[in-house]
Amino acid sequence: MARKKIDQRLRLLQETSQGTLETVTEATDFTELTNEESWLSTTKLVVKPGMLFGKRGKSGLVALKLDLAEVAEFVKARLGSEVEMGGCKAPITTFIVEPFLPHDQEYYLSVVSDRLGCTISFSECGGIEIEEKWDKVKTVFLPAEKSMTLEVCAPLIATLPLEVRGKIGSFIMGVFTVFQDLDFSFMEMNPFTLVDGEPYPLDMRGELDDTAAFKNFNKWGDIEFPLPFGRVLSPTESFINGLDEKTSASLKFTVLNPKGRIWTMVAGGGASVIYADTVGDLGYAAELGNYAEYSGAPNEEEVLQYARVVIDCATADPDGRKRALLIGGGIANFTDVAATFNGIIRALREKETRLKASRMHIYVRRGGPNYQTGLARMRALGDELGVPLEVYGPEATMTGICKRAIDCIMFPDA
C-alpha cells in the first residue's frame, strides 16, 4: 500500500474518533462531562479500563451498549477495586468511555518485533475468546531484512471471502508500515471490524520503543510513557523522576527492597546493570536495595540532590547490621568525574551521622576525565568522616568491587 493511502486511512480513523473518547477517574464529574461532550448522552457506550493490563473482558471489566447513567454506575462500582494480573495487584484508577459501534464480524491482528524480525498474526475469530481460539490464528515471520509485500501477507488472509480479502490485506500491510515508521515494538488490535467496508479498530494496545524517542519526537508528540501495571512511584522515586524531567542528563532511581543492605549509586546505564546483575549472580539479589543510574554529565547541584535521596534510602531504619553503598561506575567518556564526585561528597558530608548509625561501608570505583582528582577527594573524605570508605580506579573491576562489598558486610569475620 502506498504511504499516501496509509496516511489517508490513519487520518480517517483519527477524524472518526476525534472527540469520541473520554477518560474517567474518581475526579470525573459526569454532569460536567455531559455538558462538555454531548455525544455521551445521545449514543450507546462502551466502558473499559484504560490501564496496562489484559483480559479485561474476562474479568468483567468491559460493558457494552450502556447509556451514560449505566456507565456511571458501572464505573462507580469498580473504581478503586484491586485486580491481579501477572502476579501484580493494583487498583483500577482509570476507565475509557467511547461510542458503541454495532458490528457483526470481529478480527484479530498483532505485530511483535524481536532481534531477527517481526511476527504478524491474524485471525478472523477475534474477541475476548482469542486465546481459546488460538488454533485459528495464522502467523507469518518477516525477517528484518525483508519488506512487507502481498506475498508475505497472503497466508494470513487466504481463507477470507474474496470481497474483503484485498481490503484486509491492504490494512495489514498499512498497519505494519505504521508499526515500523513509528518504532512500535508491539501492537495488537483485538478486535477490529469493518465499518462501511473499511477496517476499524475497536480495541487496540501498543508498545513504543522508548529508545527511539530521539528520532520520533515530532511524530510521537507530547507522549507520556505510563508506569507498568501495579507500579506506583514512592515519594523519593517521584522526586528523582521530577529531577530527571528537568535536566538534559539522566537520573534514574528505583527502590527494590527498602530493607536491603546493598545500595548503588552508579554512573552509566551499562555499569548500573553490571553492578545489579553481579549482586544477583553472587546470590544476594534479595539484599539489593535499589537500582540507580546517573549519566549524561549532570551538574554538581543535580548530583547533590540525587545523592541525598539515595543515601537517605540506604540509611533508613538501621538494624545494627553492616550495609554497603557502591559509588562510581565504569570509565567515563566525557563526564568530569571530579565534578560529579563533588556533589556526592557534599551529600556524604551532610549525611555523616546517618552513615555511621547504619554502619555503612562505602566502595568507590571510577575512571574517566579527572578521575584521579575525584578519587583523591573521596579518599580524603573517608579520613575526614571516619566512615569505612575504599577507593579504586579503573584498575579494579566492577564485578570485583561488588564481591568485595558483599564479603565485607555478609562475612565480616572471614
N, C-alpha and C positions, 0 to 999 in steps of 0.2 A: 504494500500500500504506500502511495506517495505520502511524503511528510505533510504536504498541504492538506490532504484528506484527513490525516490523523489529527492535525490541529483543528480542523473544522469540526470533527466529531467531538473532540475534547471541549471545544467552546460550546457546542450544543448541549453537552452534559452539564457544563457549568451553568449555562443560562437556564436550563430546565430546573436545576436545583437551587438557583440563586434565591436566597431569602426563604427557602422552604426547609430549613433545618435549624432546630433550636436546641441549645444545651440547657438542661435543667439541673439545678443543685438545691441544697437546702435554703439558699438565699433567694430563690426564684419566687416572685410574686406573680401568680397565674393571671390575676386580673390585669395587672400592668402589662404582662406579656401578651395577653389577648388584644389589648388596646394598641400595642405596637405592631403585632403581626395578626392581621385579621384572618388570614387563611387558616389559622388554628381552630377557629370556630365554625368554619364552613366546609370542612372535609374530614373524612375518616383518617385516623392517625395510626402510626406505628411508634412504639416506645421501646427502647432497649438501652442497656448500659453503654456509656461512652467511655469505656476503660479498656486497658490492655489485658483482656483475658478472653478465652473462647468458651464454647459450649454454653452460650447464654440462653439459647432457646431451650436446651435440655434441662437447664437449671430453673426454668420457669420465670426467666427474667426478660422475656420478649413478649409483647402483646400486640395484636393486630386489630384493625378496624374499630378502634376506640374513638369516642368523642373526647373533647378536652376535659370534661368533668371526670370521665373514667380514667384518663391519663393521670390527672392529679391524684386520684385515689390510688392508682397503681403505684405511682412514684412514692407517695407518702408512706405506703406500707412497706417499701423496700429500701428507701434511702437510709443509709447507716447500718443496714444489716450486713453481717460478715459472710463472705463466701470464701471457699478454699479452692485454689487452682494450683496444680503443680507443687503441692506441698506448702504453698504460701497462703496465709489468711489476711484478708484486708476488707474494710468496709466499702460498700458501694457509695460513691460520692457524687456520681455524675450520670445522668441519663440523656439520651438523644431522642428528640421528638421530630418526626418527619411525616409527610403525607403517605397514606397507604396507596399503593399502586396495584390495582387489580391485574392479575396475570394468570396464565394457565400453565406455562412451562417454566421450569427453573433449571438453569445450567450452572456448572461449576468450572472455575478456571483458577489456576495458580501458577506462579513462576517463582522458582527458587534458584539462587545462584550459589556456586561454590568455586573453588580454585580452578577447576577444569572447564567450567561452562555453566549452562543453565538447564534445569529440568522444568519442562512445561507439562502440566497435567490438565486434562479436560474431561468433563462428563456431562451427559445430557440428563443426569439424575442428580441435580444439585439440591441443596437444602440442608436442614439440620440432621438428616439421616445419612449424610455423605459418608461418614466413617463406616456405617453398616453396609453401604453400597460401594465400598472402595474397589470391589472387583469389577465394577463398571467404569472405573476411571482409566482413561487411556493416557499414557505418558510417553514423551519423547525427550531425549537428551540432546542438547545442541552444544557442541564443543565451542570453547571461547573463540577459536579462530574462524568459525563458520558463521554465515549470515542466515537470518531467518528468511525462508522462502516458502512458497506454496507447497513445494515438495516436502519440506520438513514438517509443515503443518498438516499435510494430507492424512496421515494415520489418525490424527486426533478427531477429525471430522468425517471420516469415511462412512460412518453409519447414519449420519444426519440426513433428513429429507433434502432432496435437491434444492427445494425452494429457499432453504435457509442455510445450506452448506456454505455457499460462497460468502454470504454476509457474515456468518460467524467466523469463517476462516480469515477474512479480512480484519475482523475485530481482534482476533487473537494476535495477528501479526502487528496490528497497530498498538495493542497493549504492550507487546514485547518491545517495540521501538521506544515507547514512552518509558518502560521499565529500565532500559539501558540508558536512555538520554538523561534521565533524572537520577541515575545511580541508586535505584532500589536494590535491595538485597533479597527482599521477599515481597510478594504481592498475591493476595487471594481475593477473588470475587465469589462469594457463596451466600446467596445465588446471584446470577444476573439473568435477565429475561429479555424479551423482545417487546418493544413498545413502538407500534406503527411500523414494524419491520426493522427497527433499529435496536441493537444491543444496548441494554441499560442496566448498570449495576444496582442491585437492591441492597447489598451489603458488601462492604469492601474493607480490607485492612492491609496495611503495607508497612514495610520497614525500610527506611532510608539508610544508606551507608554514611554515617556522620563523618567519616574520614574524607569524604568527597565534598565537604562543605566549602572548601577553598575555591572550587570551580563552579559551584552551583548557587552562590549566594543570590544572584539575580533571579534564577529560575525558582528557587525554593521560597524566596521572600523571607518574611519575618517569622520563620518557623521555630517552634519550641519543641524540644525532644522531651517527652514525658518520662517520668520515672517508671521502672518496671513495676508490674503489679505487685502490691504488697510492700513496696519500698517507700518508707517515709523518712524524710531528712530530719535528723536531730537538730537542735538549735546550733550546735557547733558546726555541723556539716552545712547547714543553711548559711552560716556566716562565711565559711570558706567559699561556698558557691557564689555568694554575693561578691566576694573579692575577685573571684575568677572572672565574673562577668564584666568587671570594671577595668580589667587590665589586658594588655596585649600578651602578657605571659600566661602560663598555665599553672593553676593551683588546684590540686585535687586532694580530697580527704574523705575517707570512708571509715567509720568505726565498725570493726568486725567483732570484737569482743571487749566490752568496756573493762572487764576484769583481767584482760590479758597482761602478760608480763614482758612481752617483747613488742616494742613500738619502733616505727620507722619514720624518718624524715629525709626522703631520698630525692636527689635531683635527677631528672630524666625519666621518661616513661619506661624505657628499656631496663634501666638499672633498678627502678622500683619493682618491676616484675621479677627480676632476678632475685632481689632480696626476699620478696614474699614467697616465691617458689622454693628458694633454698630453705627457708624456715620450715615450709611444709614438707619438703623432701627429707629433712632431718628428723621429721616426726613430731614437730611442735606447732603445727598449724593451729591447734586449739588455743595456744598461748599467744598467737599473733593478734595484737590489739587493733591494728588498723592497716589500711592501705593508704599511702600518701605519696604524692609526686608533685614536685615543682620544677618548672622548666621555662625556657623562653626568656631568660635573663630578667627575672623580677627585680625591682629595685629594693633598696635596703628596708624601706618602710613596709613594703608588702611582705617581705620575708619576715620581718619582725612580727607583724600581726599573725601571719601564718604559723610561725614557730610558737607563739604564745598559746594558740589553740591546741597544737599537737602536744606540747608539754603539759598543759592543764589536763588533758585527757589521760596522758600517760602516767600522771602522778596522782590521779584521783583515787580516793579510798585506799590508802596504803594499808597493807595487811602484814607487814613485818618481813615479807619475803623480798629478795632482790629482784630488780627489774632491769631491763636493758633498753637503751634508746640508740638506734643506729642512725647516724647522721652522715650525709655525704652523697655518694653515688659513684658513677663511673668517671671517665675522663672528659671534661667539658671541651666543647669545640670553641665556643665564643663567650660563654658566661664567665664573668670575672669572679673566681672562687672567693677571693678575699672580700669582695663587696657583698656577696650573698652571705658569707660567714659573719660579716659584721652584724647583720640583722639577727642571726641565730645567737650570736654571742650576747647581744643585748637582752634577748629573751631569756637565755640561760642565767644571766646575772639577776634579772628580775625574779626568776623562779627558784633561786638558790634554796630557800627554806623548803619548798615543796620537793625539790630534787633529793635533798638529804632525808626528808621524812619518809620518802618512798623507797629509799635505798637504791637509787638509780645509778646504774653504771652506763657510761656513755662511750660509744665507739664511733670514731670518725674515720672515714676513708674517702679521699677525693683526689682528683688530678685535674689539670687544665690550666688556663691562664691565671697567673698569680697564685697558684695553689700553695707554693712554699710559704708565702706570706700568710695565707689563710690558715694553714696548718700550724704555723708558729704561734699565731694568735690563739688558736684553740689550745695548744699545749700550755701557754701562759695562763689561760683561763682555768684550766684544771688545777694548776698550782694555787691560783687565787681563791677559788671557791672551796677547795678541799673535797671536791666530788671526784670519784674514780672516773678518769677520762683518758682513754687510749686513742692515740692519733696515728694514722697510717696514710701514706701516699699511694701512688699508683703501683708501687712495687708489691703491695699486698692485693690479694684477690678479694672480690666482693663476697664470694661464697665462703672464703676463709674467715672473713670478719664475722659473718653470721654464725659460723660454727664456734668461733672463739667466744662470742657473746653468750651463746646458749650454754657452752661448757661452764662459763663463769657463774651464771645465775642458777643453772639447774644442778650443777655438780660442784659446788663451792669447795668441797674437800678433796676433789680428785687430784 
